[in-house]
């Protein structure tokens, strides 16, 4: 039975569309979403995956069909047909990607703006000097993601100052005076991070929150988000910042409101009793032995092996 080519094309188009839509929503490539802002980024990513899947299936399908349909038959030594081009087809396959790029550009711009990326309170480059926002230490706020001035929030954001050093993150809570090596926040409350670096460029990255911000020496950046899922999540430096860049990791813990208040009380009392306690170690000047010693047991390295390391050993 010969099925008309237009019917076959219609069926193939429907199948391609359904497969693309399904995979675009069920790819499983993203980590769990733990902030209100993550949903917007995920929707954009899902749209891009849907389009990419459809284009992949279309292009690969045409290639496979052509390889089978138009392969050279055994014993055929003739030349192929002298086809020079198809102007309408070339216009179509140029116009379609152009339209897709424009759609994704506009959509991503809207998502970035909705997350506060164009908030004038998060960028001092777009405003006169007298309107520049200041952080709690009186420094200028640079580029970053901040809450939009049009958005109304039911509760005030939790302010946390973040300082990146080789190779650790230092978190200071101005309201309580707590200084910690990991970040703790309550669920469903906006959090504003004022990020800076003391030595080289770092990048503060929260994969589950879909946000990342460069930490640049001499300039502060603002990052605002609202956690909506209790749990512990990795904080990663996403900018190559030195020899031990891979070890510059810590965690962000999202508590319930009650557990967060308990954490604040516990750490306020603990730091009051031990004001000289160090919460992070700047190891930029540490020897290999000093850096590796805390990890010896986890890595299965014997103490004798670490002791053999020499500062002048570069192999």
Secondary structure, DSSP 4 states (H G I P E B T S, - for coil): -PPPHHHHHHHHHHHHHHHHHHHHHS---SPPP-BTTHHHHHHHHHHHHHHHHHHHHHHHHHHHHHHHHTPPPTT--PPPP-----HHHHHHHHHHHHHHHHHHHHHHHHHHHHTTTT-GGG-GGGS-GGG--B-TTSPBEEEEE---TT---SSPPEEEEEEEETTEEEEEETTTTEEESSEEEETTSEEEEEEEESSS-EEEEEGGGTEEEEEBBTBEEEEEEEB-S-EEEEEEE-S--STTGGG-EEEEEEEPHHHHHHHHHHHHHHHHH-TT--S----TT--HHHHHHTTHHHHT--HHHHHT--TT---
